[in-house]
Amino acid sequence: MLALVGALAALAVHSLVARLAFIGALGVSALGYVGWVWPEGRAMPRFVALPTYAAAALVAGMHAWIRVATGKLAPTWEPTRRGAAAPPA
């Protein structure tokens, strides 16, 4: 995300479209940060929740890639052991 904002900042000097995209990226990033530090007990507005969700997904992805790059084992999904499901009535 920081690389995107940095590239847009460099392009914004010469291009109106890049300038608008840069302002939009800063706004979405600011909303993501606001949601990241939002108090846990309070309801979060949707316009804050979506950028926060995207920021959390980016952080989780970066964390996973760092773990793989450093040789840490990635957990695998296994189905839980349960009995057979009952047929619908």
C-alpha positions in Angstrom: 0.0 0.0 0.0 2.8 2.4 0.8 4.5 1.6 -2.5 1.2 2.5 -4.3 0.9 5.8 -2.4 4.5 6.6 -3.1 4.2 5.9 -6.8 1.0 8.0 -7.0 2.7 10.8 -5.2 5.5 10.8 -7.8 3.0 10.8 -10.7 0.7 13.3 -9.1 3.2 16.1 -9.9 2.4 15.7 -13.6 -1.0 14.1 -13.9 -4.4 15.2 -12.6 -5.7 11.6 -12.7 -2.8 10.5 -10.5 -3.3 13.4 -8.2 -7.0 12.4 -7.7 -6.0 8.8 -7.2 -3.4 9.8 -4.7 -5.9 11.8 -2.7 -8.3 8.9 -2.8 -5.7 6.4 -1.7 -4.7 8.7 1.2 -8.4 9.0 2.2 -9.0 5.2 2.1 -5.7 4.7 4.0 -6.8 7.2 6.7 -10.2 5.5 7.1 -8.4 2.1 7.4 -6.2 3.5 10.2 -9.3 5.1 11.9 -10.9 1.7 11.9 -7.7 0.0 13.1 -7.7 2.1 16.3 -11.5 2.2 16.7 -12.7 1.4 20.3 -13.7 -2.2 20.5 -17.1 -1.8 22.2 -18.5 0.8 19.7 -20.2 0.1 16.4 -18.2 1.0 13.4 -19.8 2.7 10.4 -19.6 0.8 7.1 -17.6 3.4 5.3 -14.9 2.9 7.9 -15.3 -0.9 8.2 -14.6 -1.7 4.5 -11.2 0.0 4.3 -10.3 -1.5 7.7 -11.2 -4.9 6.4 -9.0 -4.4 3.4 -6.1 -3.1 5.5 -6.4 -6.2 7.8 -6.5 -8.5 4.8 -3.3 -6.8 3.4 -1.5 -7.2 6.8 -2.6 -10.8 7.1 -1.3 -11.5 3.6 2.0 -9.8 4.2 2.3 -11.8 7.5 1.7 -15.1 5.7 4.3 -14.3 3.0 6.9 -13.3 5.6 6.3 -16.6 7.5 6.7 -18.6 4.3 9.8 -16.7 3.3 11.4 -17.3 6.7 10.7 -21.0 6.5 8.1 -21.3 9.2 5.6 -24.1 8.5 2.2 -23.0 7.3 -0.7 -24.7 9.0 -3.0 -26.9 6.9 -6.7 -27.2 7.1 -8.1 -30.6 8.1 -11.8 -31.4 8.4 -13.1 -32.0 11.9 -14.0 -35.5 12.9 -17.7 -35.7 13.2 -20.4 -38.3 12.9 -22.5 -38.6 9.8 -25.0 -35.8 9.3 -28.6 -36.7 9.9 -30.8 -36.6 6.7 -33.2 -33.7 6.4 -36.7 -34.4 7.6 
